[in-house]
Amino acid sequence: NEVHDLHSNPKWGSGLMMTWGDGNPKTDWAAAATRAGNRVLAENQDMLIVVMALCFGMELRPMRSQPISLDLPNRVVYQTHNYIEYQFWNLITRDLGISFSTLRIATLISGVFFAAILSFLSRSWRRTGRAYPPRQLLLVSLGAWLTVFSCLFLGVAFAAYKAACTYCEWGAQQDFLPWVYFWSLTAVVGLVLVVVSWRPSGTASVAELLQVDKYVMQSDESCDE
């Protein structure tokens, strides 16, 4: 059988990014490859049709869920190029010199470290003999910190998404866009937690609780003296 490569390194042009299986006549590389492959096979049935992957030939994942089906079976060959310098995940290990095993260990240690800090603070507060702050204050504090850190991680995720879109929008949508949605959702959850806890119906507001807590602390200090 002869081999016919339909298109080497399909990418984008005129502000358009190549897609796979979305039906867009201007960008759907799968549909274009199917039409071209069938035209070639109509002229010569002994041909093998080589279909290059998306994103400079680096992205084969969409072919797994939506493979090309030509008029003749067993004629499709998928081709890929592995440009290490354009693989986003390889940039972390190559340019930063940090392996993913090190990142996993660092994440685990960070989680244990923060858990230990919270445990230490809780025990230290208990030793003072004072009651824990009202639940409203704890919920507002939790929501505020959740919102702040979620916004920080959202900025990182969005920056990574936009950077990845410059060479592979399909991969960026699969790898980074879910994190953008996740951190956006957690930021909204934190903000809602702050708003809902700030003044529950029928109870004192957080500002009033803060004033009461300040008065109690001043009274404790006076008693200590």
Order of alpha helices (4+ residues) and beta strands (2+ residues): beta-alpha-beta-alpha-alpha-beta-alpha-alpha-alpha-alpha-alpha-alpha
